[in-house]
Amino acid sequence: MPFLYPSLEVLWKPLKASSKLLDTARVHRRCLHSEIIDSESSEPTTAASDLLSYNEHLNPPPEDYGRTIFADKCKLSLHAGSGGHGCISFLREKFIAAGPANGGDGGSGGNIYIQAVRGETSLHKLARRGILKAGRGKNGQGSNKGGQRGEDVLIQVPVGTVVREISRYDPVTEESENLNMTANSASVEGYIDREKWILYPSSDPSEYATAEFPELPKPRRSNLASMQPAPPISMDLSEPMEQPMLLAAGAVGGLGNPHFVTKSMVRPKFATRGGSGMRLELELELKLLADVGFVGLPNAGKSTLLRALSRSRARVGDWAFTTLQPNIGTVVLDNSYGRPKLHSVDYEGERRTQFSIADIPGLVPDAHLDRGLGLGFLRHIERARVLAFVVDLSTGDSVPALKNLWKELNEFERLRDRDTNSETEHRIVSWQAFGSTVSTTSPQNAELETGKENMMINAGSQALPPLQMPPISSKPWFVVGTKADLPSSQENYAHLKTYLQSVFAGKAAPPSGKKHGWKGQLMVIPISAIRGEGIDQITGWTISLLNL
C-alpha cells in the first residue's frame, strides 16, 4: 500500500506498530498456556489436550449438545412412475406428399426399489418425506424414437426393517376388471373410453366426441412386474442386500400411431396415453433398534455413559428426563489404526468393527400405565439385542430398583399381548348373509356371490397388527452400576453382586419373575461414567454376549 500511495505512509507506521504489539501478546499468551500445562502434568502436551477434550466430552457445555432425530416406525406412500404418451408423427421427406406413420412409443415409468444397507440406524429420513414418486416416462418422438424411461427411486433402510403393505391401487387390475364387466354387459356395447386416446395436435378438441377410434388394446403390464413380491407385501429385511429389490414397477408407455395402421386407415391420427403408475402404502418398522439398549430410571447416568462409550453428543444434566427420545451411539472396535481393541465376529461370520447402543428414556414407576413419557419408549426396549440395566449405586438399595425395572417390562409385555389378542378378535367379523359366511379378515375387497348377484364388500384399510417380538426375559442382560466412585456406593455394589450371584446359582428368584428367562451368567459392572473409569469392561462383556 505505501509504495502505491506515498501519502498513506504517515498512517501506515502506527498501524504496523500496533500489529507487532498484538503478535507479541499472542506469543506471550501461548507460551504462558504451555507452561501451565507442563507444570500441572508431566505428560506431553498432546496427551494433556486429549485428556482435556475427553473430559469436556463427558461434561459438555450446553452448546455442545446434539439433537438426535430418530424414528423407528413410519408410513410411506409410494407412486410408481406413469408411462409417457405415444407419439403421432408422419414421415416428412422430399417428394413424399403423405408419408407413413412413424410415431414412437412412450417411455416406461420409473420403478421403486428397496435395499437394506449397513450404516443406517433410523427411519427419520423416510418419515420426513412421506411420499416418494418415481419419474414419469417421456413421450415418444418422431422417426420411431421411443421415449426415455422415468427416473427410478431407491429406498435404503436399516438392516432389520420389516416392510408391510397397508393398501395398494393397481390401475392395470382395475382396467382389466372394468373390461370384464363391460364385456358381460350388453347395455354398454360399443362403449369407447376416449380418455385413453390422444389426437393429432392440429385437431380440434371437439373431434374427441366424433372421432372413430379402434378397439382399445388390452391393459399391459411391464415385464419387470414379474419380479415384484406377491401382494400383500410382508418382508423381513434382516440381512444386508447386495442388490435392490423391486417393490413397484413403472407403468408402460403409450403406443404410437404406427400400431394402428390398417388397410382402411393408412395414416392414423391418434395414439394411446401412457398407463398410470401403481400406488402402494407401506408401513416400515425397525425390528432391531440397536445391539445394546440402556434401561434405567431417570437421572441414572445413561446419557453420560453413552457419551463415555461413543462419540455421541447426547444431552446430559443433573435432573430427570434429560433424554426425551432415544439416542443412538456407535462403539468403534476397529478404527483402522493399528490392531483392533477386541476381535469379534457377527452372526454372518464377518468381522465386527462396531456395535450400536440405544439410550432409551428413563422409566418411572407405573410406566406401563402410560405414565412418564408413555408406552412408546417401552416398545423400543424389546428391539434391542442385549439389555443393560443402568442403576445408580449412590441412591439407596439397587436390588429393588432392578426388580422394579423388570416389573415394568413384564407389565408392558402383558398389556401388549392382551391388546394384540383383542385387536385380532375385533378384526375377524363373521355373519350370515344369504346362507353363506363372509369374513373381513383381509383389507382387500371381498366378493359375495349370491346367485346372479355380485355384492362388493369393502373392508377398508385397517391398522396392521404389532410385530411379534421375542420375550424380553429371553434376551441377554447385565447390570451397570453408575457413580461407583462415591464412597456410599461400595456396600450397595456388594449387595447387588451377591444377589446376582445367588440368582445365577438358582438360590434366588430372577428379577424378571420368569422361569424360562435368560440363563446365562449375570454380571454387574461398577463404573464412573463422568471419569471414564470401568468403561472398557462394558465393551468387553457386551462383545461376549453378542457373540453368543
N, C-alpha and C positions, 0 to 999 in steps of 0.2 A: 504493500500500500504506500509507504513513504516514498519509494523510488518512483512511483507513478504520480503521486500527489505530494510534492515537497511542502505544500502549505500545511499538511497534516503532521509534519514532523514534530511540532510542539505538543500536539495531543497524543502522539504515539508513545512518547517516552514514559509518561506516568502510567499509562495502561500496561506497558511492558513490565514496569517495575512491580505493579500490583500483581500481575500474573506470576512473577517469580516468587513473591511472598506466599501466594496461595499454594504453589507447588512445594515450597519448603514446609508449610504447615501440614500438607498431606503426607509427606515423607516422614515427618516427625511423629504424626499420629499413628502411622503404620508401624513404625519401629517400636513405639510405646506399647501397641497392642500385642506385637510379637513377644516383647519382654514379659508382659503379664502372663501370657500363655506358657512361656518357658519356665517362669517362676512357679506357677501352680502345678505343672506336670512335668515329669522328667521324660515323657514320651515325645516322639516327634510332633511337629505342628500339625501334620496331616491327620494323625491319629486323634489329636485333641479336637480338631474340627469335625471329624467323623462322629466322635462321641457327642459333641455339642449338637450336631444335626439330628442324631438319633434321639437325644433327649427332647429336642424340640418336636420331633415327630410323635413321641408318646404323650407329651403335654403341650399341644399346639395352641397358638393364639386363635381367636375366632376367625380371623381372615384365612386361616389355612384349612378350614372345613370344606369338604367337597360334598355336593349334593348327589346322591345316588339315585338315578332314575331306574326303577325296577318294575317289571311286570312279568308274572308267571302264567298269565291267562289272558287271552284276547280273542276277539271275533274279527274275521276278515271277510270282506265281500270281494270276490274275485270275478272279473269280467274278461273273458277271453276276447281276442280281437275279432271284429267283424270283417267280412270279406269285401274286397273292392268291387266296384261295378264293372260289368263288361263294357267294351268299347264298341261304338257304332262308327265304322270307318269304311272307306272305299278306296280302291286303288286309283291314284291320280298320276297319269303319265301322258306324255305327248302322243298324240294320235289315238288315244283311248278315250272316247267320249264318256263312257259309263263303265268304269272299272268294277271288278268284283269286290265283294265284301272282304275286308282284311282286318277287322277289329279284334284286338287281343282280349283274352280273359282277364278278369280282375285277380289281384293277388290275394293269397290266403291271409287270414288274420293271425296275429301273434299268439303264441302258446304261453301257458303258465306252468312253470316248473317249481319244484320244491327240492331242497337239499339240506341234509343235516351236516353241519360242519363243526369242527373243533374251534374253540376260541369264543364262541357266542355263549353268553350266560343268561340272557334276558330276552323277553319278547317286547320290550318297550318300543323298539323301532317300528315294529309292525303294528302295535296297538296305537301308535300315534298316527299312522297313515289310515288304517281302517279299510280303505277301498283301494284296490290295485287293479289297474286296467292295462291290458296288453294293447299294442298298437294295431290300428286298423290297416288292412291291406290297401295298397294303392290301386287306383283304377287302371284298367287296360288301356293300351295305346294303339295307334295305327300301325300298319305294317306287321300285324300279327304279334305285336310286342305285349307280353303279359305284364301285369302289374307287380310291383315289388311286394314282398311279404312284409307283414307288420312286425314290429319290434316285440321280441319275447320279454317275459318278466320272470326273473329268478328269485324265489323266496328262500332265503337262508335262515335256518332255525337252529337252535342249540341241539346237541345230542340229548336224547331223552324226551323229545317233544311228541305228544300224542295229538294226532290230527283226526278230527271227527266232523262229519258232514251234518249240517243243520237243515239245509234245504238246497234245492237246485232248480234251475229253469233251463231246459234244453229246447231250443227252437226247432231243431230237426224232428225231435219226437213229437212236438206239438203239431207241426205241419203234417207229419205222417198220419196222426190221429184225425186231423181235420179232413184230409183227403179220403180217409176210410169212411168217415161219416157222410161226406158229400157223395161218395160213390154209392153208398147204400140208400141214399135219399133221392127220390125221384123229383122232389119239389125244387131242388137246386141244380137240375140238369142243365148243362151249358153254362154254368157259372164260371167266370174268369176272374181271378184275383189280379186286378190291374195294378195293384201296388207293387207287384213283383217285377214289373216291366219298366223300362225306360225307353223313350222315343228319341228320334234324331233331334239334335239341338235346335234345328231350324223349325221344328214342328210347333204348332200352336198348342197351348195347354188344353184346349177344347177337344183336340183329337184323341185324348186319352179315352173319352167316352165312346167314340165311334170307331176307333181303330180295331182291326181284327187281329187278334193275337193267336198263335198256335197253342197247342196244349202245353201247359207248363211242365217242365221236366220234374222228375221226382226229386224230393229233397235229398241232397247229397251231404255226405259227411266226410271229413278229412280222413286220409289214410292213417294219420297218426292217432286217430281216435281209438284204434285197437290197442294202443299202449296205455290207455287210461285205466286206473283202477276201477273195479266194478263198483257201482253205486249200491248202497250208500258208503262213502269213503270212511274207513276206520283203520288208521295206520299207527303203529308204534315205531317211531324212528329212534331206536335205541342204539344204533351204531352209526359211525360216520359213513357218509356216502361218497364214493368216488365220482359218480355221475348223477346228475339231477334226475328226478322222477317227474314224468308228465302228469299234471293234475287236470288240465283242461286244454284241449286242442282248439286252435282257432278255426273259425268258420271258413268255408271255401268261398272263393271269389265267384262273381257272376260270369255268365257266358257271353262272349262276344257275338256279333251278328253273323259270322260265318257258320255258326252251329245251326242256324235256322234257314239256310239256303235250301230251297226246293225247286222243282221244275216250274212250278207256277209262280214262285217268288224268288227271283234270282238276286235281287238287291233288297234284303230285309232292312228296314229302318228301325229296328228295335233290338234290344239286348236285355238281359236279366240283371237284377240288382244282386249285390253280394249278400250272403247269408248273415244273420245276426249271431253274435257270439254267445256262448254258454255263460251262465251266471251261477256261481257257487257261493254259498255262505258256509264258512268253516269255523270251527272252534279249535284253537290251539291252546294246549296246556302242557306245562312242564311237569313231567313225571318225576324227574330228578332235579332238585333245585341246586344242590351242592354236595360235595363229598362229605363235608362235616357241617353240622348245624349246632350253633350255640343256643342252649336252653337255660334260662335262669330268671330270677326275679329282677325287677328294675333296680338299677344302680348297683349291679353285682360286678361290674368291671368287664362286660363283654366287649364293648366297643374299644376300650383301651387294649384288651387282649388281641382284638382283631388288628389294630394298628401295630402292635408289637410283632405279630406274626407275618404281616404282609405290608405292602405299601399303601394300604387303604387310607383314605382321608375321612373316615367316619367321624361324626361329631361326638365329642366326649365332654363330660361335665359331671360335677358332684351333685347331681339331682336326678330324680327319677324321670323316665321316659325321654331321655335324650335321643333315643333311636325310635323313630316313628314309622319306619319301613325297613325291610331287610336290606342289609349292606353286604355286598359280595366282595370278598378279598381272595387273592391268589397267593399261595405259598410256593415260591420257586425253589425247586430242589436242584436244578441244574441250570445255571446261568451262562453256561458255555465258557466259563473262565476256570481253568484248572479242573480238578476232579469234582464230581458232584458230591453234595453233602451226604446224601443217602441214595442207595440203589433200590429201586422198586420197579415192579412190572405190573401193568394194569390187567384187566380181565381179558384183553385181546392179545396178550403176550408182548405188547410193545412197552418200551422203557418209559416209565412215568417221569416226566420232568417237572410236574407241578400238580397241585390239587387245590380245590376251591373250598372256601369257608363262607358260611352264611351267618351273619349276626342278626338273629331274629329278635324283634322287640320283646321286652320283658313281660312275663306272665304275672298277673296279680291273682289273689285268691278268687275263686269262682269265675275264672276266665272263660270256662266252658258255657257259662250263662250269658255270654256276650258282654262281659264287663271288661273294663280296661280299654284296650284297643280292639276288642272284638274277636270273633271266631276266625277271621281271615288269616291271622298270623299263626294260629294253631294248625291251620291247613299246611303252612309252609314246613312245619316240623316233620311231618310224615314224608316229606320229599327230600330228606337228607339221608345219605347212606350210613353215616355214623353220627351218633348224638353225643355231644359233650355238654354235660350239666355243669354250669358255672355257678358256684356257691361262694358266698362271702364268708371267709373264716373269722372275720372280726366282729360279726354281728350274731351272737347267740349260737345255739346248737345247730349244726349244719345237717344233722340226720333228719329232723322233722322238716327242714326246708327241702331236702331231696325228696322225701316222701310226698310232700305237698305238690311238688312239680310233677311227679309221676301220677298223682291223683288227678290233676287237671288233664293230663294227656289221656288217661283212661276214660274219664268222663266225656271228653271230646270224641273219642273213638266210639263210645257207646251211643252218643247222640247222632253221630254220623251214620252209623249202621241203622238206627231207628228211622232216621229221615229217608235213607235210601229205600228201606222196605215200604214206607208209607207212600213214597213217590211212585214206586213200582205198582203198588195196588191201585193208586189213583189213575195211573196211565192206562191200565188194562180195563176196558169197559166192554162188557158183553150184554147184548139184549136180543130178544126175539123179534124178528121183523119178517112177516110173510112166511113164517115157518122155517126160516134159516137164521143162523147165528153169525153175527158180524163182530169183529174185534178191531178196535182202532189202536192197535199196538204200534203201528207204523205211521210216521208223519206223511207218507205218500197217500195219494188218492186211492180209496178202496171202492171197488165197483160191486154193486149189489144187483145181481141178475134175478129178476122175478118174472119168469115167463118171457113176454115180449118187451118188458120194460127194463130200461137201464137207469139206475139211480147212482149219481156220483156223490160220494160222501167225502168231504174234505176235512180231514182231521186237523189241518193247520200245522205249523211248525211248533214243536214243543221243546222245552228245555231238555238238554241231554243229561243223563244220569251222571253222578260223580264217578271219577275214576276209581277202580278197585285197587287199593294200595295194600301192601303187606302190613301186618300188625306192627304197631310201633314198638311193642315189647320184644319183638324178634330182632330188632336192629342192634348191632354192637354199640355199646355205650361206655363211657368212663366219666369221671368226675374231675373237674379242675377247681382247686381251691385258691381263690384270689386273695390278695392283700395278706399273704403269708409272712411278710416282713414285719408285721406288727407283733408286739410281744404277747398280746392276748389271744393270738391265733394258734399257739402251739398245742394247747390242750384240746381245742376244738378239732384240729387236724388229727391228733392221735385217736380221739374218739371216733371220728369218721372213718379212719383207716381200719380200726378194729371192727367196726360194723360191716364194712365191705368185705373184709376177710371172712367174717362169720357167715355172710350171705353166700360167698363163693364156696365155702365148705359145707353149706346146707344146714347150718345150725340156726340161721335166722331167715325169716321170710323175706323174699326180694321186695324192694320198694315198689315195684310195679304191681305186685299182688298177683302176677300171672305165673302159673307153674311151668308153662312151656315157653318162657321168655328166653332171653339171651343167657346162655350157659357158659360163656367164656370167662376168662379171668377179669376181675374188676379191679380198677386202678384209680387211685386219687393222686393227682399231681399238684403239689403246692407251688405256687408261683407268686411273683411280684411283677405284675404287668407294667407298672409305671417305671420300674427299674430295669425291666427286661431280663429278670432272673428266672430260671427254670423253663424258659420258652422252648429250648431245644428238646426237652423231654416230651413236650406235647407233639412236636413234629415226628419224632421217632415212634411214639406209641400210636399215633394216627396212621402212619405208614404200615405198621404191623397189623392194624385192624383192616385197612384197605386191601392188604394182600391176602386176607382170608378168603 
